[in-house]
Amino acid sequence: MPAADSSPEDIQKAEQQFSKPHGKTLRKEFYTLAIKFIVVSIGSWISLHLFELFVAPSLGVTHTHIQIVSVIAIAIISFAVITATRRLLKGFTSKTHPQFSASLTFFIIIFVSLIASLAILYQLNVNPQEILISGGVAAIILGIGLSTIVGNILSGGLMLTTYPAKIGDPIHVVGDNIRGKIDEINMFYTKIQTEEGKEYIIPNNAIIQGNVRILKDIPIAKQLPYSEGDVVEITSSLEKYIGTVIKITSKFTTILNDERTKEYILANSMVLQGNFTIVRHRTKS
């Protein structure tokens, strides 16, 4: 499912990738992956069951050995499904919004891990309800030890579904005065790519709890009085630049002159400070 705060354009793009009739679509690939997962799981279970009935007695293999093999098989299959899902979504990176891919990966990992945990408990003949009732003290101690990990996982889910800032958004980390963009949100931390090319990693629960404050910046392209493709005249007290805006980055604007012989590179900060007089030409349709 797409993130809850995704824009209508992002949701529409994701839905188009799931419903596009031609070529390999994400929906078709997921159907194929799900079928393979079901076939492998059923095949493994049948093989182990038949082995225990007909072959194990003659080899001296006990039920405990079968349980251990079953647990290992469940862990391997679960890891393979999660890895295959990540690779599949990575192959569609250019066609889906990063926030959608990260959200889908997150919930698939949670779902597969939950199913695998229940399957392992079933193989070990353990009732989850008995663990909750009889292991009260142990559960409390274990819960305290895992509280940070679980908190980061839950915070990661909130970051992907309800947090206003999404992957790719320009942001400002207030306390550390760092500017950059959100490069990745996973189960444990959020990675921010700074303007200097460095990676800034923050635990998810630190953001959700407010220990680290993040402000969502307005993209520089929306602050400038022109956009890519506009024909402009930019004049200062010393120079005059006439041409077409061909590229806008976080720091610079590149203008190509009419003769296509020169490129002028202007600092966006100078433009926003009002050091230039800007005339934007409108073409008649």
Backbone as JSON, one array per atom type, in Angstrom:
{
  "sequence": "MPAADSSPEDIQKAEQQFSKPHGKTLRKEFYTLAIKFIVVSIGSWISLHLFELFVAPSLGVTHTHIQIVSVIAIAIISFAVITATRRLLKGFTSKTHPQFSASLTFFIIIFVSLIASLAILYQLNVNPQEILISGGVAAIILGIGLSTIVGNILSGGLMLTTYPAKIGDPIHVVGDNIRGKIDEINMFYTKIQTEEGKEYIIPNNAIIQGNVRILKDIPIAKQLPYSEGDVVEITSSLEKYIGTVIKITSKFTTILNDERTKEYILANSMVLQGNFTIVRHRTKS",
  "N": [[0.84, -1.18, 0.0], [0.47, 2.33, -0.67], [2.12, 5.08, 1.0], [0.44, 6.86, 3.65], [0.56, 9.61, 3.55], [1.22, 10.24, 1.0], [1.27, 12.09, -2.05], [-1.46, 12.79, -4.36], [-0.46, 12.45, -6.95], [1.71, 10.7, -6.57], [0.4, 8.41, -5.6], [-1.25, 7.83, -7.77], [0.71, 7.24, -9.68], [1.85, 4.96, -8.56], [-0.36, 3.21, -8.65], [-0.69, 3.01, -11.38], [1.57, 1.56, -12.09], [0.91, -0.86, -11.02], [-1.22, -1.63, -12.57], [-0.63, -1.43, -15.26], [-0.96, -2.57, -18.57], [0.98, -3.56, -20.37], [4.17, -5.15, -20.87], [6.46, -6.03, -18.18], [4.92, -5.79, -15.14], [4.69, -4.45, -11.81], [2.74, -5.63, -10.23], [2.3, -8.08, -11.54], [4.81, -9.27, -11.2], [4.86, -9.55, -8.43], [2.74, -11.32, -8.05], [3.84, -13.58, -9.28], [6.05, -14.02, -7.57], [4.7, -14.56, -5.17], [3.35, -16.94, -5.82], [5.54, -18.65, -6.27], [6.61, -18.68, -3.69], [4.53, -19.91, -2.23], [4.43, -22.43, -3.49], [7.03, -23.43, -2.97], [6.98, -23.48, -0.16], [4.85, -25.27, 0.43], [5.83, -27.53, -0.91], [8.2, -28.01, 0.54], [7.16, -28.59, 3.08], [5.62, -30.92, 2.57], [7.65, -32.63, 1.67], [9.31, -32.88, 3.97], [7.45, -34.04, 5.71], [6.86, -36.51, 4.46], [9.41, -37.58, 4.49], [9.8, -37.89, 7.24], [7.89, -39.84, 7.79], [8.51, -42.12, 6.21], [11.28, -42.43, 5.69], [12.87, -41.47, 7.82], [12.6, -43.24, 10.15], [14.16, -45.52, 9.44], [16.67, -44.45, 9.28], [17.21, -43.56, 11.76], [16.53, -41.01, 12.49], [15.15, -38.6, 14.57], [12.06, -37.05, 15.74], [12.69, -34.61, 16.81], [14.95, -33.84, 15.37], [13.77, -33.44, 12.89], [12.15, -31.26, 13.49], [14.08, -29.29, 13.98], [15.26, -29.07, 11.44], [13.01, -28.16, 10.06], [12.57, -25.64, 11.22], [14.92, -24.33, 10.41], [14.5, -24.41, 7.64], [12.21, -22.81, 7.39], [13.24, -20.34, 8.22], [15.16, -19.88, 6.21], [13.57, -19.78, 3.87], [11.95, -17.56, 4.47], [13.88, -15.52, 4.63], [14.75, -15.6, 1.99], [12.44, -14.76, 0.63], [12.13, -12.13, 1.56], [14.53, -10.99, 0.63], [14.21, -11.37, -2.16], [11.99, -9.76, -2.57], [13.01, -7.21, -2.01], [14.92, -6.96, -4.08], [13.23, -7.08, -6.27], [11.65, -4.75, -5.99], [13.7, -2.92, -6.16], [14.39, -3.16, -8.83], [12.31, -1.81, -9.99], [12.69, 0.78, -9.33], [12.96, 3.17, -10.82], [10.42, 3.46, -11.74], [8.55, 3.61, -9.73], [7.53, 5.49, -6.84], [9.99, 6.29, -4.39], [9.13, 6.35, -1.69], [6.82, 4.78, -1.74], [7.9, 2.27, -2.47], [9.59, 1.79, -0.26], [7.7, 1.71, 1.83], [6.13, -0.5, 1.07], [8.07, -2.54, 1.14], [8.7, -2.49, 3.87], [6.26, -3.32, 5.15], [5.95, -5.84, 4.03], [8.18, -7.18, 5.06], [7.5, -7.15, 7.8], [5.12, -8.67, 7.69], [5.97, -11.17, 6.59], [7.84, -11.91, 8.54], [6.18, -12.2, 10.76], [4.49, -14.32, 9.95], [6.44, -16.31, 9.64], [7.37, -16.53, 12.29], [5.09, -17.52, 13.62], [4.85, -19.95, 12.26], [7.21, -21.25, 13.05], [6.75, -21.5, 15.82], [4.59, -23.22, 15.69], [5.8, -25.5, 14.58], [7.42, -26.21, 16.7], [5.6, -26.96, 18.5], [4.53, -25.1, 20.27], [2.37, -23.02, 22.03], [1.44, -19.79, 21.4], [-0.16, -18.33, 23.19], [0.28, -19.54, 25.63], [2.88, -18.76, 26.14], [2.57, -16.03, 26.6], [1.05, -16.08, 28.92], [2.33, -17.76, 30.84], [4.96, -16.89, 30.84], [5.37, -14.37, 32.1], [7.17, -12.71, 33.69], [9.59, -13.18, 32.32], [8.82, -12.25, 29.83], [8.49, -9.54, 30.36], [11.1, -8.74, 31.05], [12.41, -9.39, 28.65], [11.0, -7.7, 26.99], [11.78, -5.17, 27.9], [14.46, -5.23, 27.21], [14.29, -5.33, 24.46], [12.99, -3.03, 23.82], [14.02, -0.69, 22.63], [14.69, -1.55, 20.04], [12.2, -2.47, 19.09], [10.82, -0.08, 19.34], [12.1, 1.51, 17.4], [11.35, 0.11, 15.11], [8.52, 0.37, 15.1], [8.43, 3.15, 14.97], [9.6, 3.49, 12.48], [7.56, 2.49, 10.83], [5.62, 4.47, 11.29], [6.98, 6.69, 10.29], [7.01, 6.07, 7.58], [4.33, 6.06, 6.89], [2.75, 8.14, 8.06], [4.3, 10.4, 8.59], [5.05, 13.76, 7.73], [7.26, 14.4, 6.03], [8.77, 12.89, 3.25], [10.63, 10.28, 1.5], [13.18, 11.67, -0.43], [12.43, 14.29, -0.05], [13.46, 17.67, 0.59], [15.02, 18.65, 3.61], [15.5, 20.08, 6.93], [17.54, 19.63, 9.62], [17.03, 20.69, 12.72], [18.37, 21.0, 15.31], [21.06, 20.28, 14.81], [21.62, 21.86, 12.71], [21.63, 21.02, 9.96], [21.3, 20.59, 6.53], [19.66, 18.89, 3.9], [18.5, 16.03, 2.08], [15.98, 13.5, 2.51], [17.15, 10.35, 2.2], [16.74, 7.65, 2.66], [14.44, 5.52, 4.36], [14.24, 3.08, 6.67], [13.61, 0.09, 8.64], [14.83, 0.74, 11.03], [16.29, 3.17, 11.06], [16.63, 6.54, 9.78], [18.04, 7.85, 6.89], [19.86, 10.64, 5.94], [20.92, 12.57, 3.27], [23.34, 14.91, 3.11], [23.94, 18.32, 1.99], [26.6, 18.59, 1.6], [27.42, 16.17, 0.75], [27.6, 14.18, 2.64], [26.49, 11.48, 4.82], [23.86, 11.41, 7.09], [22.71, 9.8, 9.84], [19.83, 8.91, 11.6], [18.17, 7.54, 14.37], [14.91, 6.13, 14.12], [13.02, 6.37, 16.23], [13.98, 8.57, 17.61], [13.25, 10.69, 16.01], [10.43, 10.49, 15.89], [9.78, 10.76, 18.6], [10.54, 13.35, 19.0], [13.04, 14.1, 19.81], [14.92, 14.67, 17.92], [14.52, 17.24, 15.78], [12.92, 17.85, 12.73], [12.57, 19.86, 9.94], [10.58, 20.4, 7.12], [11.72, 21.48, 4.11], [10.94, 23.93, 1.58], [11.22, 23.02, -1.78], [14.02, 24.2, -3.66], [13.58, 24.79, -6.32], [10.96, 25.61, -6.4], [11.04, 27.98, -5.09], [12.39, 29.79, -6.65], [11.97, 32.4, -9.12], [11.51, 31.39, -11.66], [11.45, 28.55, -13.88], [12.72, 25.39, -15.12], [13.28, 25.46, -18.6], [12.2, 27.94, -19.08], [12.51, 31.08, -20.78], [14.66, 33.64, -20.05], [15.7, 36.9, -18.85], [18.29, 37.95, -16.99], [19.52, 40.33, -14.94], [22.15, 42.15, -13.5], [23.99, 44.65, -11.64], [26.32, 44.65, -13.02], [26.36, 42.66, -15.02], [24.54, 40.97, -17.68], [22.37, 38.39, -18.39], [21.05, 36.36, -20.85], [18.9, 33.91, -21.95], [17.95, 30.37, -22.0], [16.66, 28.59, -19.29], [18.17, 25.72, -18.37], [18.84, 23.93, -16.39], [18.29, 23.33, -12.94], [19.65, 23.14, -9.83], [20.16, 22.32, -6.33], [21.79, 24.37, -5.56], [22.62, 25.9, -7.79], [21.76, 27.63, -10.85], [21.55, 26.94, -14.26], [22.01, 28.55, -17.32], [21.45, 28.61, -20.75], [22.65, 30.32, -23.54], [21.08, 32.01, -26.39], [22.44, 31.42, -28.73], [23.48, 29.04, -28.14], [26.07, 28.68, -27.3], [27.22, 29.41, -24.94], [27.17, 28.78, -21.44], [25.64, 30.01, -18.6], [26.18, 30.09, -15.18], [24.52, 30.56, -12.29], [24.37, 31.45, -8.84], [21.88, 30.23, -6.75], [21.3, 31.33, -4.29], [22.07, 33.98, -4.57], [20.18, 34.87, -6.39], [17.81, 34.57, -4.91], [18.28, 36.4, -2.93], [17.77, 38.76, -4.11], [19.59, 40.06, -5.79], [19.52, 40.26, -8.49], [17.77, 41.48, -11.35], [14.98, 40.11, -12.83], [13.59, 39.05, -15.81], [11.06, 37.29, -17.23], [10.28, 35.62, -20.14], [7.28, 35.03, -21.88], [6.01, 32.63, -24.04], [3.87, 32.6, -26.88], [1.1, 30.46, -27.23]],
  "CA": [[0.0, 0.0, 0.0], [1.25, 3.54, -0.65], [2.13, 5.77, 2.27], [-0.79, 7.61, 3.85], [0.74, 11.03, 3.24], [1.68, 10.4, -0.37], [0.45, 12.99, -2.84], [-2.27, 12.08, -5.35], [0.36, 12.06, -8.1], [2.48, 9.51, -6.21], [-0.52, 7.28, -5.53], [-1.66, 7.5, -9.14], [1.85, 6.61, -10.33], [1.98, 3.59, -8.04], [-1.46, 2.4, -9.16], [-0.43, 2.74, -12.8], [2.56, 0.49, -12.19], [0.27, -2.12, -10.67], [-2.27, -1.98, -13.52], [-0.2, -1.22, -16.64], [-1.2, -3.83, -19.26], [2.05, -4.03, -21.22], [5.46, -5.35, -20.24], [6.49, -6.57, -16.83], [4.4, -4.86, -14.15], [5.01, -4.79, -10.43], [1.71, -6.56, -9.75], [2.55, -9.4, -12.12], [6.0, -9.82, -10.57], [4.5, -9.95, -7.08], [1.96, -12.55, -8.17], [4.78, -14.66, -9.56], [6.82, -14.27, -6.35], [3.82, -15.19, -4.19], [3.12, -18.32, -6.25], [6.77, -19.4, -6.0], [6.71, -18.82, -2.24], [3.55, -20.91, -1.8], [4.85, -23.74, -4.01], [8.22, -23.87, -2.23], [6.59, -23.77, 1.22], [4.08, -26.51, 0.45], [6.73, -28.61, -1.3], [9.11, -28.31, 1.65], [6.4, -29.23, 4.15], [5.29, -32.28, 2.14], [8.89, -33.42, 1.63], [9.71, -33.2, 5.34], [6.46, -34.95, 6.28], [7.09, -37.84, 3.87], [10.71, -38.06, 4.99], [9.63, -38.33, 8.63], [7.05, -41.04, 7.83], [9.02, -43.3, 5.5], [12.73, -42.54, 5.64], [13.5, -41.18, 9.11], [12.74, -44.39, 11.07], [15.25, -46.41, 9.05], [17.95, -43.75, 9.46], [17.36, -43.18, 13.16], [16.29, -39.57, 12.65], [14.04, -38.39, 15.49], [11.16, -35.93, 15.46], [13.4, -33.37, 17.18], [15.78, -33.46, 14.22], [12.87, -32.91, 11.85], [11.75, -29.92, 13.92], [15.21, -28.37, 13.76], [15.35, -28.84, 9.99], [11.85, -27.35, 9.67], [12.82, -24.26, 11.65], [15.94, -23.78, 9.52], [13.88, -24.22, 6.32], [11.33, -21.63, 7.49], [14.09, -19.13, 8.27], [15.78, -19.68, 4.89], [12.53, -19.36, 2.92], [11.56, -16.19, 4.82], [14.97, -14.63, 4.21], [14.76, -15.56, 0.53], [11.3, -13.95, 0.18], [12.44, -10.72, 1.84], [15.59, -10.58, -0.3], [13.63, -11.3, -3.5], [11.11, -8.58, -2.61], [13.87, -6.01, -2.12], [15.49, -6.91, -5.43], [12.14, -6.8, -7.2], [11.32, -3.33, -5.89], [14.86, -2.17, -6.65], [14.31, -3.16, -10.29], [11.26, -0.88, -10.4], [12.96, 2.05, -8.66], [12.73, 4.29, -11.72], [9.01, 3.51, -12.13], [7.72, 3.81, -8.56], [8.04, 6.48, -5.9], [10.79, 5.63, -3.34], [8.35, 6.19, -0.46], [5.94, 3.64, -1.96], [8.73, 1.06, -2.42], [10.04, 1.59, 1.12], [6.53, 1.31, 2.62], [5.78, -1.86, 0.7], [9.11, -3.42, 1.68], [8.55, -2.52, 5.33], [5.12, -4.13, 5.58], [6.19, -7.22, 3.62], [9.1, -7.74, 6.05], [6.73, -7.4, 9.01], [4.17, -9.76, 7.44], [6.7, -12.43, 6.43], [8.43, -12.25, 9.84], [5.1, -12.66, 11.63], [4.1, -15.66, 9.49], [7.55, -17.22, 9.95], [7.4, -16.75, 13.74], [3.97, -18.42, 13.95], [5.17, -21.27, 11.72], [8.24, -21.85, 13.91], [6.1, -21.91, 17.06], [3.78, -24.4, 15.37], [6.7, -26.65, 14.42], [7.95, -26.56, 18.02], [4.44, -27.32, 19.33], [4.42, -24.09, 21.31], [1.19, -22.17, 21.9], [1.81, -18.4, 21.74], [-0.92, -17.87, 24.35], [0.94, -20.05, 26.83], [4.07, -17.93, 26.4], [2.14, -14.75, 27.17], [0.48, -16.28, 30.26], [3.28, -18.35, 31.78], [6.27, -16.23, 30.84], [5.15, -12.96, 32.38], [8.4, -12.02, 34.11], [10.55, -13.25, 31.22], [8.35, -11.38, 28.76], [8.75, -8.16, 30.76], [12.54, -8.53, 30.92], [12.73, -9.38, 27.22], [10.41, -6.49, 26.41], [12.63, -4.03, 28.24], [15.69, -5.34, 26.43], [14.02, -5.1, 23.03], [12.14, -1.85, 23.67], [14.62, 0.25, 21.67], [14.56, -2.11, 18.7], [10.77, -2.43, 18.72], [10.45, 1.33, 19.17], [12.58, 1.96, 16.1], [10.55, -0.53, 14.06], [7.22, 1.05, 15.07], [8.65, 4.52, 14.49], [9.82, 3.4, 11.04], [6.25, 2.39, 10.2], [4.99, 5.79, 11.35], [7.71, 7.56, 9.37], [6.65, 5.74, 6.2], [2.9, 6.18, 6.61], [2.09, 9.35, 8.54], [5.19, 11.55, 8.77], [4.88, 14.66, 6.57], [8.41, 14.37, 5.12], [8.91, 11.6, 2.57], [11.91, 10.05, 0.85], [13.42, 12.61, -1.53], [12.09, 15.66, 0.32], [14.52, 18.47, 1.23], [14.69, 18.88, 5.02], [16.46, 20.81, 7.76], [17.64, 19.11, 10.98], [17.13, 21.96, 13.43], [19.37, 21.04, 16.37], [22.41, 20.17, 14.27], [21.72, 22.8, 11.59], [22.04, 20.25, 8.78], [20.34, 20.6, 5.43], [19.86, 17.81, 2.94], [17.25, 15.39, 1.69], [15.81, 12.16, 3.05], [17.61, 9.39, 1.19], [16.24, 6.3, 2.95], [13.77, 5.23, 5.63], [14.08, 1.64, 6.81], [12.95, -0.32, 9.87], [15.52, 1.17, 12.24], [16.83, 4.52, 11.03], [16.41, 7.4, 8.61], [19.31, 8.33, 6.36], [19.76, 11.95, 5.3], [22.06, 12.95, 2.45], [23.54, 16.34, 3.31], [24.35, 19.08, 0.82], [28.06, 18.41, 1.44], [27.68, 14.81, 0.29], [27.76, 13.28, 3.78], [25.29, 10.78, 5.25], [23.5, 11.68, 8.48], [21.82, 8.7, 10.2], [19.08, 9.22, 12.81], [17.21, 6.5, 14.76], [13.53, 6.55, 13.85], [12.29, 6.79, 17.43], [14.43, 9.91, 18.0], [12.47, 11.65, 15.22], [9.03, 10.42, 16.29], [9.67, 11.27, 19.96], [10.84, 14.77, 19.0], [14.4, 14.39, 20.26], [15.55, 15.3, 16.75], [13.47, 17.98, 15.07], [13.14, 17.96, 11.29], [11.68, 20.77, 9.23], [10.5, 20.12, 5.7], [12.01, 22.69, 3.34], [10.34, 24.09, 0.26], [12.27, 22.79, -2.8], [14.59, 25.44, -4.2], [12.99, 25.06, -7.64], [9.68, 26.29, -6.21], [11.29, 29.31, -4.54], [12.92, 30.66, -7.7], [10.93, 33.01, -9.94], [11.51, 30.78, -12.98], [11.58, 27.1, -13.85], [13.45, 24.87, -16.26], [12.6, 25.65, -19.87], [11.81, 29.35, -19.26], [13.43, 32.04, -21.41], [14.76, 34.7, -19.05], [16.75, 37.92, -18.86], [18.71, 38.16, -15.61], [20.4, 41.5, -15.01], [22.72, 42.7, -12.27], [24.61, 45.95, -11.87], [27.5, 44.49, -13.87], [26.19, 41.7, -16.11], [23.19, 40.65, -18.15], [22.34, 37.04, -18.92], [19.83, 36.08, -21.61], [18.9, 32.54, -22.47], [16.95, 29.41, -21.52], [17.04, 27.85, -18.08], [18.24, 24.3, -18.74], [19.06, 23.07, -15.23], [18.23, 23.95, -11.62], [20.04, 22.24, -8.74], [19.91, 22.91, -5.02], [22.65, 25.55, -5.36], [22.91, 26.7, -8.97], [20.9, 27.65, -12.04], [22.34, 26.98, -15.49], [21.29, 29.21, -18.42], [22.09, 28.44, -22.06], [22.31, 31.47, -24.36], [20.31, 31.71, -27.61], [23.33, 30.85, -29.74], [23.88, 27.73, -27.6], [27.53, 28.67, -27.26], [27.68, 29.7, -23.59], [26.32, 28.43, -20.31], [25.83, 30.87, -17.45], [25.85, 29.39, -13.94], [24.24, 31.55, -11.26], [24.08, 30.92, -7.51], [20.48, 30.44, -6.4], [21.24, 32.22, -3.12], [22.15, 35.37, -5.06], [18.89, 35.18, -7.01], [16.8, 34.7, -3.86], [18.59, 37.61, -2.15], [17.35, 39.94, -4.87], [20.72, 40.73, -6.43], [19.29, 40.31, -9.92], [16.45, 41.8, -11.91], [14.66, 38.96, -13.67], [12.48, 39.16, -16.76], [10.74, 35.98, -17.79], [9.51, 35.75, -21.39], [6.21, 34.04, -22.11], [5.79, 32.35, -25.46], [2.46, 32.45, -27.25], [0.76, 29.09, -27.61]],
  "C": [[0.88, 1.23, 0.0], [1.17, 4.21, 0.7], [0.92, 6.66, 2.38], [-0.65, 9.06, 3.47], [1.24, 11.26, 1.83], [0.73, 11.33, -1.12], [-0.37, 12.19, -3.83], [-1.47, 11.65, -6.56], [1.15, 10.8, -7.81], [1.6, 8.28, -6.18], [-0.95, 6.85, -6.92], [-0.53, 6.79, -9.88], [2.02, 5.17, -9.88], [0.89, 2.69, -8.58], [-1.25, 2.07, -10.64], [0.57, 1.62, -12.97], [1.96, -0.86, -11.86], [-0.71, -2.58, -11.75], [-1.87, -1.83, -14.98], [-0.29, -2.53, -17.41], [-0.01, -4.36, -20.02], [3.33, -4.19, -20.41], [5.34, -5.97, -18.86], [6.01, -5.51, -15.85], [4.74, -5.36, -12.76], [3.99, -5.79, -9.88], [1.97, -7.97, -10.26], [3.76, -10.05, -11.45], [5.71, -10.29, -9.14], [3.64, -11.21, -7.08], [2.88, -13.75, -8.39], [5.58, -15.04, -8.31], [5.97, -14.98, -5.31], [3.56, -16.65, -4.53], [4.35, -19.19, -5.96], [6.92, -19.67, -4.5], [5.76, -19.91, -1.73], [3.98, -22.31, -2.24], [6.04, -24.29, -3.22], [7.85, -24.26, -0.8], [5.84, -25.09, 1.31], [4.97, -27.7, 0.1], [7.67, -29.01, -0.19], [8.39, -29.04, 2.77], [6.06, -30.68, 3.8], [6.54, -33.17, 2.15], [9.34, -33.82, 3.03], [8.75, -34.2, 5.99], [6.66, -36.37, 5.76], [8.41, -38.44, 4.35], [10.57, -38.6, 6.41], [8.84, -39.63, 8.71], [7.77, -42.28, 7.3], [10.54, -43.49, 5.59], [13.38, -42.39, 7.01], [13.63, -42.38, 10.03], [13.91, -45.29, 10.73], [16.61, -45.77, 9.25], [18.19, -43.35, 10.91], [17.18, -41.7, 13.42], [15.04, -39.38, 13.51], [13.19, -37.19, 15.06], [11.83, -34.59, 15.8], [14.29, -32.89, 16.04], [14.94, -32.86, 13.11], [12.42, -31.49, 12.21], [12.85, -28.9, 13.67], [15.36, -28.04, 12.28], [14.2, -27.96, 9.52], [12.05, -25.88, 10.02], [13.85, -23.59, 10.74], [15.36, -23.5, 8.14], [12.98, -23.0, 6.31], [12.15, -20.34, 7.48], [14.7, -18.84, 6.9], [14.76, -19.18, 3.88], [12.11, -17.92, 3.2], [12.62, -15.19, 4.38], [15.0, -14.49, 2.69], [13.62, -14.69, 0.0], [11.59, -12.47, 0.39], [13.5, -10.19, 0.87], [15.04, -10.42, -1.72], [12.72, -10.08, -3.64], [11.93, -7.3, -2.76], [14.45, -5.87, -3.51], [14.42, -6.55, -6.46], [11.8, -5.31, -7.18], [12.48, -2.46, -6.38], [14.86, -2.09, -8.17], [13.27, -2.21, -10.83], [11.46, 0.51, -9.79], [12.63, 3.26, -9.54], [11.26, 4.46, -12.08], [8.07, 3.73, -10.95], [8.37, 4.84, -7.64], [8.82, 5.77, -4.79], [10.02, 5.41, -2.05], [7.41, 4.98, -0.56], [6.73, 2.33, -1.85], [9.17, 0.76, -0.99], [8.89, 1.12, 2.0], [6.16, -0.13, 2.35], [6.79, -2.87, 1.24], [8.96, -3.59, 3.18], [7.44, -3.47, 5.75], [5.26, -5.58, 5.14], [7.14, -7.9, 4.61], [8.35, -8.07, 7.34], [5.81, -8.6, 8.83], [4.88, -11.11, 7.36], [7.3, -12.87, 7.77], [7.38, -12.79, 10.79], [4.67, -14.08, 11.25], [5.18, -16.68, 9.84], [7.6, -17.53, 11.45], [6.3, -17.71, 14.17], [4.25, -19.83, 13.45], [6.22, -21.98, 12.57], [7.64, -22.32, 15.23], [5.24, -23.15, 16.84], [4.65, -25.64, 15.25], [7.25, -27.13, 15.77], [6.85, -26.93, 19.01], [4.29, -26.37, 20.52], [3.2, -23.23, 21.02], [1.56, -20.75, 22.3], [1.08, -17.87, 22.97], [-0.29, -18.33, 25.65], [2.17, -19.24, 27.17], [3.67, -16.63, 27.08], [1.66, -14.91, 28.61], [1.55, -16.74, 31.25], [4.61, -17.62, 31.86], [6.18, -14.76, 31.11], [6.41, -12.2, 32.71], [9.42, -12.01, 32.98], [10.14, -12.33, 30.08], [8.63, -9.92, 29.08], [10.24, -7.83, 30.58], [12.95, -8.45, 29.45], [12.19, -8.13, 26.55], [11.24, -5.25, 26.68], [13.89, -4.04, 27.39], [15.48, -5.0, 24.96], [13.23, -3.82, 22.77], [12.7, -0.86, 22.64], [14.45, -0.24, 20.24], [13.12, -2.03, 18.22], [10.32, -0.99, 18.5], [10.9, 1.88, 17.83], [11.75, 1.38, 14.96], [9.18, 0.15, 13.94], [7.35, 2.48, 14.56], [8.9, 4.54, 12.99], [8.52, 3.29, 10.28], [5.52, 3.73, 10.19], [5.66, 6.76, 10.39], [7.27, 7.33, 7.92], [5.19, 6.03, 5.87], [2.29, 7.52, 6.99], [2.98, 10.57, 8.63], [5.12, 12.45, 7.54], [6.02, 14.61, 5.57], [8.58, 12.97, 4.56], [10.32, 11.48, 1.99], [12.05, 10.98, -0.36], [13.12, 14.05, -1.18], [13.3, 16.39, 0.91], [14.1, 18.8, 2.66], [15.82, 19.64, 5.72], [16.42, 20.21, 9.15], [17.99, 20.28, 11.88], [18.3, 21.98, 14.41], [20.79, 21.04, 15.86], [22.65, 21.09, 13.08], [22.27, 22.13, 10.33], [20.92, 20.3, 7.75], [20.68, 19.49, 4.44], [18.52, 17.27, 2.5], [17.2, 13.98, 2.28], [16.13, 11.15, 1.96], [17.03, 8.0, 1.41], [15.53, 6.28, 4.3], [13.59, 3.72, 5.7], [13.5, 1.33, 8.19], [13.57, 0.29, 11.11], [15.96, 2.64, 12.22], [16.43, 5.24, 9.74], [17.75, 7.97, 8.18], [19.07, 9.63, 5.6], [21.05, 12.23, 4.55], [22.22, 14.46, 2.54], [23.99, 17.0, 2.01], [25.84, 18.95, 0.56], [28.42, 17.01, 0.99], [27.88, 13.81, 1.4], [26.42, 12.63, 4.12], [25.07, 11.01, 6.75], [22.42, 10.68, 8.86], [21.18, 8.99, 11.56], [18.16, 8.03, 13.13], [15.77, 7.01, 14.59], [12.81, 7.05, 15.09], [12.74, 8.16, 17.92], [13.65, 10.98, 17.25], [11.02, 11.69, 15.7], [8.83, 11.0, 17.69], [10.01, 12.76, 20.08], [12.21, 15.11, 19.53], [15.24, 15.02, 19.16], [14.44, 15.94, 15.94], [13.87, 18.15, 13.6], [12.1, 18.9, 10.7], [11.73, 20.46, 7.74], [10.68, 21.43, 4.93], [11.19, 22.71, 2.05], [11.43, 23.88, -0.78], [12.73, 24.09, -3.43], [13.96, 25.8, -5.54], [11.67, 25.79, -7.53], [9.86, 27.69, -5.63], [11.77, 30.29, -5.6], [11.8, 31.21, -8.58], [10.89, 32.49, -11.37], [11.64, 29.28, -12.82], [12.35, 26.65, -15.08], [12.62, 24.99, -17.54], [12.18, 27.09, -20.13], [12.92, 30.13, -19.96], [13.47, 33.28, -20.52], [15.85, 35.7, -19.43], [17.07, 38.21, -17.39], [19.8, 39.23, -15.61], [20.88, 41.88, -13.61], [23.33, 44.05, -12.6], [25.78, 45.86, -12.84], [27.25, 43.64, -15.11], [24.73, 41.55, -16.48], [23.25, 39.29, -18.82], [20.99, 36.8, -19.59], [19.93, 34.66, -22.16], [17.79, 31.7, -21.87], [17.49, 28.68, -20.3], [17.01, 26.36, -18.41], [18.42, 23.38, -17.54], [19.0, 23.88, -13.94], [18.6, 22.88, -10.59], [19.75, 22.93, -7.42], [20.7, 24.19, -4.8], [22.76, 26.46, -6.57], [21.82, 26.58, -10.03], [21.79, 27.79, -13.27], [21.47, 27.54, -16.62], [22.11, 29.05, -19.69], [21.66, 29.6, -22.95], [21.65, 31.05, -25.67], [21.17, 31.07, -28.69], [23.84, 29.46, -29.35], [25.4, 27.58, -27.58], [28.07, 28.89, -25.84], [26.64, 29.21, -22.58], [26.66, 29.36, -19.14], [25.35, 30.12, -16.21], [25.72, 30.43, -12.83], [23.93, 30.85, -9.93], [22.63, 31.24, -7.14], [20.34, 31.39, -5.21], [21.29, 33.68, -3.54], [20.82, 35.79, -5.69], [17.84, 35.44, -5.94], [17.04, 35.94, -2.99], [18.21, 38.89, -2.88], [18.47, 40.7, -5.53], [20.56, 40.86, -7.93], [17.88, 40.81, -10.21], [16.13, 40.75, -12.96], [13.44, 39.27, -14.52], [12.26, 37.79, -17.38], [9.84, 36.16, -19.0], [8.48, 34.64, -21.47], [6.01, 33.88, -23.6], [4.31, 32.15, -25.72], [2.22, 31.01, -27.7], [0.18, 29.08, -29.02]]
}
